[in-house]
């Protein structure tokens, strides 16, 4: 059987929107930390970004004690991605920016402030159902398809060849045996906007060969001479018709590619992640659920695991925890789920502190590295021994 995962480059308009939102939060956190911040006076943000035809609309809710220049942050983000010329589909210097941010609802605020809230602890910033996933296909305990396709996106972003404009997306298809073990990459699909100003006419025919070289170099352990490579399948993608010149960008629209790449069994729940401060469980519990699932697999309790967490607004503890090991568990799923809350602190406060989520630097990297930076604290497998002990 064959399984495909999809991913996009940082210059895709949806990820540009995510990056704008996450960089705004990063700047707010940086400024808050300068004046002294702890969990009881942290800012509360839920930022939405729409990007279309050279216009950026920034909306949502923000409560903070500090001030940042929204327009400056938007422009710096877009320019930093590489959009410095309208010939690439977007220009951070000349784009229009509309700021429509409002304060956070007072009804939500009372649930996320320990000094105001009904339960006298920091509750979930919204209700939500959130999933985490892990499997033993890779050292990262992530699906191989997800790891490979993201590796290819980063390779194109970092190749240093100006003919490949910032906007791009791809897929990697892997052949699996009957026991769900990966065998080889069967198909690689890469679509990338091309800056034809950088390509003399006589070299246009070599663009696909250059793209294939980049892709196959980073996938070399899994591709072979039978692997099919598809590049820009319509035959043409001019950079002038890329990013917001061709498609709108919206925060949260690439959740499938960010959260496990569409791998079967890795469900989605909740909403966008990188555009919210971590009292919102869409953000913190996405990392918390991944942390739980990864430690379950790392403890060899299962080879594949999905964890569902459910929250009510204003209440700190999850109202339900569900574990599914897809028949691979060495211990009944119900028994594993029963000890999760004893081993892991899955309250917003617990996850914020455990994962150090009030650092701005984390938000700057999140849109393209949710689970692929082993320095992130939610990627640690430091609960393995505690899990095993609790399940004896």
N, C-alpha and C positions, 0 to 999 in steps of 0.2 A: 504494500500500500504506500501511497505517497502523501506527504503532508507539506503544506506551504506556509511560510510566514512572510509577512510584509513589513517594511519599514520605510521611513522617509528621511531625507537629509534635513539638516537644521535650517536650510533655506526654503523648505516647503512652507507655503503661506500659513497653514495651520500651526506649524511649529514656530514660525516667526511670531504669531499671535501668542502662543504659549510662552515664548521667551520674553516677550514684552511684559506680560503679566508677572512672570516669575522674577524678572529683573526689578520691576517696581517693588515687589515684596522684599527682595533682597536689599534694596536701597533703604526701605522703611526700617527693616530690622537693623541695618548698619547704623542708621541715625539713632534709633531707639537705644541700641547698645552703648552708644557714645554718652548718653545722658543717664545710663543706668537702668537696666531692665531685668525683671524676672517674670516668672510665669503669671504673677498676679496683676502685672501692669502691661502685659504684652499687647501689641497691636492686633486688631482683628480685621482681616481683609478677605474679600471675595471679589476678585477682579476679572471682568470679562473684556475681551478685546475682539473687535471686528476689523478686518483689514480688507480693503477692496479698492482697486483702481487708484492707488496712490493716496488713499485716505485711511487713516487709523482712528477708530473710535474706541476710547477707553472708558468703560463704565464699571458698575458694580458698587460695592460698599467698602469703605475704609474707616476704621476708627484708630487714630494714632495721636500721640502727644507731640509729634514732630512734623516737619514739612519736607517734602522733596519736590523737585521740579519734574513733573510728569512728562512734559514735552521733551526736556533734555534727556531723560531716561529712555524714552521711546526712540529718539533719534540715535543715541549711542548704541542701543541694542541692534537696530536695523543696520547701521553702518558697520558694527562689529561683526555681523554675519557676512558682510561682503556686498551689501546692496548700496553702492555708491554712484550708480549710473542708471538712468531710466532705460538704457539699452539692455539692462539685466532684469527688467520688469519692475524695479522699485528703486527709489533713491531716498535714502534716509535724510539727506539735506533738504530736499524740496517737497517731501510728502506732506499732506495736510494732516493735522492732528486735532481731534475734538475730545475734550476732557468732560466726561459726564459722570464722574464719581460722586457718590453721596455718602453720608455717614451710615454706619451700621444701624439696623433696626434696633430700637431699645428693647423690643420683645425678645430678640435673639441675644442681646447683650446680657440680660439678666441670667441667662442659662450658661453663659461662658465666663462669668465672673464669680469667684468664690465668695466675695463680699456682698454680692447682690442676689445670688441665685437661691432658689428654693432649697437646694440640696447641700449648700455650704461647701461645695467643691466644684472644680471646673468641669462642667458637663460638656457633652458633645455639642459642637457648634451647629449641628443639623442632624436630622435623622438620616439614616443611610444603611445600605447593605453593601458590604465591601468584601472582596475576595482576594486571597493570596494563593500562590501556586508555586510548587517546586517539583522537580523530577531529577533523576540521577543520570541524565544523558550527557552532562558536561560537568567540568570541575566547578562551574558557577552554580550548579544544581538548577539549571534552566533548560528549556527545550533547545535542542541543537539548532533547529530552524531559526529560532529567535536570535540566538547568539550569532549565527553566521550572517544573517541578513543585516543585523546591526553592525557587525564587523565590516561588511561591505559598504554601508553608508558612511562610516567613519573613514574608510579608505578613500572614497571619492572626495570627501570633505577635505582630507589632508594631503591629497596627491600633489598639490602645488601646480597643477596644470590649469592655466586660466581658460582653456577652451571649455572646461566643465563648470558651468555657472552654478550658483548656490542651490537652485531648485532641482530636486531629483527625488526619485522613489524607486524601490526595487522589491523583488521577491526572490526567495530561495526555496526550492522544492527538494525534499530529501526522501529517498526511498527507505522504507522501514520493513523489517521482516515481521513474521507472524507474532513474534514476542515483543513487538514495539521497540526493537533495537535498531538504531539508524545504521544504514549501510553505505550510502553514497549520495552525493548531490546529483540529481538528474537534470535539473533545469535552473538556470540563473536568468532572471529578468532584470534589466537595468534601464530605467528611463532617466535621462539627464538633459536639462536645458543646455544648449550649446551656444557659446558666444562666438559667432562666426567671424567677428572682427579679428579674432585671434588665429584664424585658420586660413592660410592661403588656399586658393581654389585647388591647386594641385595636390593638397594634402587632405582634402575633405574625405576622400575614400578611406583614409587611415583612421578616422575617428573611432569607428567600431572596434578596430583592432586594439587601439589604445585603451578603450573602455574594457574590453575583454581581458587585457593584460592586468589592469588594476584589480578587476573582480577575481580573476583566477589566482593571482598572487596571494590575496588575503584568504582565499578559500582552499589553498593548495592541498591541504590534508584530506579534502573530501571530494574534490573534482577529479575527473579522469578524462580520457580522450573521447568518451561517449557523452559527456555532459553537454547539454544544449545551452547555448548562450543567445539570448534575445536582447537586442538593444534598440531603444526608441522604435517600438513596433509600428507606429504610423509612418515611420520613415523620416520624420522631420519634427524637431522641437527647437525652435529658435528662441534664444534667451529673452529677446524683446517681448515674447509672448509667454513669459513665465511669471511666477509669483503672483502678485496682486494685479498684474496687467492681464492675467488670464483667468485666475481663480480667486475667489474670496478666501480669507483665512479667518478661522473662528477658534477661540480657546476650547479645548476639550474634545475636538472633533477627531483627534487621532488616538483615542484611548485604546483601541484595539491593537494598533501597532506599538504603542508605548507599553501596554500591559500584556506581555507574553506573545505578541505577534499573531494572535488568532489561533494559537495552538489548541487542538481539541481537548476539552476538559478544563482549560484555564478560562473560567468565566469572568465576566465583567460585572461590576456593580457600582453603585454610587455615581459620582460625577467626576468632573475634571479634578486633577490632583495638583498641578503645579501652580495654579492661580489662587490658592487659598493658604492662609496661615494655618498652622497645624492643630488649632482647637477644632477645626473642621475635620471630621473623621474621614471624609473623602481623601484627605491628604494623609494624616498621621496613621490611620488604620490601614490604608493601602500598604504602607510600610510594615505596620504591625502584623497584618495577616501574612504577608510574604515572609517575615521573620519567623513566625510560628511554623509555616509550611516548610521553610528551608531547614529549620532545626529538626523537625520530624523526619525529614528525608536524611539529613546528615546523621541522625541517630540510628539509621538503618531500620527504623520502624516501618518504613514503606519505601518503595521506589518512585512513587508518584503520589502527590498529595495536594488537595485543594482545601482551603479553610475559608469558611464564610463567617463574618462578624456582622451583627446587626446592632444599631444604636438608635436611641431616642433622643431628641433634642433636649439639652439641659441635664441629662442623666449621664454620669461618668462611666459606669460599668456597661459593657455590652449586654444587651437583653437576650442574646442567644449566640451560641458558638456551635458551628457545624463542621465536622471533619469528614472528608471523603478521600479514601486512599485507593479507590478504583479497583478494589480486590487485591491490592498488592501489600496490604498491611499485615504485619506479623502479630498485631494486637487488634482486637475489634475497634472499629472507628469510634464507637460510643465511649469506650474506655479512654481512648486518647483525648477525645473532646472533653471528658470529665475532668481531666487534670490540667488542661490548657490554662484556665484562669488561675490555677494555683501556682503555675510555673512562670507565667507571663503577666506583666501588668499592662493591661490593654485599655486603661483609662487614657483620656487625652493627656493628662498631666504625666502619667507614667511613660507614655510613648514620646512625648515632647522631651522629657528629661533623658530617657534612655537613648534616643537617637540624636540628641543635641539639635533639635529642629528650630531653634531660635537663632541659628547662625545664617547670615546672609549668603555666605559662600556656597552653601548647599543649594539654595534656590537658583543660583546662577548656572549650575550644572544640570539641574534636574530634567529639563525638557528632553535631553537625549541620553541620559544615563540613569534612569530610574533604578535599575537593578544590576547595572553592569559596571559599577565601580566598587571594588571590594573594600575600599576604605569607608564606605557608608556603614554606619553602625547597624542598620537593619539587615545587612548582608553577613553579619557575624553568625557563627554557629557555636555561640558560647553557652547555650542552654542544653546541649546534648546530654551531659552527665546528669543534670537536674531532671530532665525529662525521663531518662532511663530509671533513675531512682524513684521518681513519683509513680512510675508504672509497674514497679515490682510487686 
